Each structure stands twice: as C-alpha cells, then as structure tokens.
Amino acid sequence: MEELYAAGGPLLVNEVVVCELFAGLQPAEMDSARRFLEPLEFIQPGPEAAAAAGRWRREAQANGRTLNLADALIAAAAQAADAAVLTRNTRDFAISPVRVETY
C-alpha cells in the first residue's frame, strides 16, 4: 500500500469492496480496517456502471463463463472512474474489460 500512496494517484473504493472487506474480518480487526479505509476516496458510479456490469455478466454467461455480481460491480466502478482494479485474484476480473493490477 505504501507504494500506491507514494505513486500519488487517488485510491478508490466502492461499497462492494467495503462489504467484502468487512465480511472477511474478525471483530478485533474492525478498527484497523476503518483506519485503512479513511484515506481512500469512496465512489458510487451509478446506473450506467451497473448496466455495464450486467452486460459483462450476460456476455460471460453466454460464453459459458461466470463473472460474479460483486466482481462485475467492482470492475464497472473502476472503469467508470478510469481506474484499475487492484487484486491478488486477477482471474476473477480476467473476463471484464477493466485494467487489472496485482500486488
């Protein structure tokens, strides 16, 4: 994370990412997660991004693949903000058109 902050670009998060983060935490980790999120910019891209996520899911399904709802919404939010998705699991986003970076 320090490298990302040093790069100087905005670090963005949406409600899906926050939900996934808190769903995987133990009670003792809640405060540190809140501190982690404080400097990040919270975005809500809107209905056009949601429609894009739906199209990507439909296209994936038509091709016999699965793009789950959370990953589709995360990818659509990133695309709407002209940003990349930062993830350790690049496979989840491989079938979306969004730029993906790993750590």
DACOR-V843500 format. One record per residue. RES is the residue in one small letter. D_CENTER is the distance of its C-alpha to the mean C-alpha in whole Angstrom. Layout:
# DACOR-V843500
RES:D_CENTER
RES:D_CENTER
This chain:
# DACOR-V843500
m:15
e:19
e:19
l:15
y:17
a:20
a:19
g:19
g:16
p:14
l:11
l:9
v:7
n:7
e:9
v:7
v:6
v:9
c:11
e:10
l:11
f:14
a:15
g:15
l:17
q:21
p:23
a:24
e:20
m:20
d:21
s:20
a:16
r:17
r:19
f:15
l:13
e:17
p:16
l:13
e:13
f:11
i:11
q:11
p:12
g:14
p:16
e:16
a:12
a:13
a:16
a:14
a:12
g:15
r:17
w:15
r:15
r:19
e:19
a:18
q:20
a:23
n:23
g:23
r:19
t:17
l:13
n:12
l:11
a:8
d:7
a:8
l:7
i:3
a:6
a:8
a:7
a:7
q:10
a:11
a:11
d:12
a:10
a:9
v:6
l:7
t:8
r:11
n:11
t:11
r:13
d:11
f:9
a:13
i:14
s:12
p:13
v:10
r:11
v:10
e:11
t:12
y:14
